[in-house]
């Protein structure tokens, strides 16, 4: 279950849920969000540590979906609602981009190792 679930989508779902329910990200809701992003990032890092070819493909797919979803949410906040993203939004967006960059490289490296391609 850990290796198959796209954990960074929980970060996006949290942001969308907080926006939909009109919750302020300050206080415990924001702190819970930061804890969720850190846990999701480490789970994604752990998941990318032993990736095969199929796992690498899905890791790339979910990274692209995560970046696209985060970009759409950022555009929605700016252009539709007229709000500026808070500190917590920027933390979430940063972790999503870091996940897409770092874990993709890690998954690529381990996928090459697992299919015995020399570096």
C-alpha positions, 0 to 999 in steps of 0.5 A: 500500500505504501509503495502504490499510493501517491502520497503527495496528492494528499497534500493537494487534497488537504489544500483543496479541502481547506479552501472548499471549507473556507478554513483558515490555515493558521493554527492547528490546521496549518501545523497539521498541514506541515506535518502531513507534507513532511510525512508525505515527502518522506513516504514518497522518498522511501517509495522511490528508493526501490523502484522498478520500471513500472513503479518508475512510470507511475512515480513520474505520472503522479509527479506530473499530476501533482505539479499540474494540480498544484499549479491549477490550485495556485492559479485558482487562488490568484485569478478566481478567488483573488486571494494570495496564497499563505505561508502554508500554501507555499510550503505545500507547493514547495514540497510538491515541487521538491517531490517531483524533482528529487524523488523522480531522480531517485526513482530513475536511479533505482529503476536503472539499478534494478534492471541492471543498466550500468551508469 
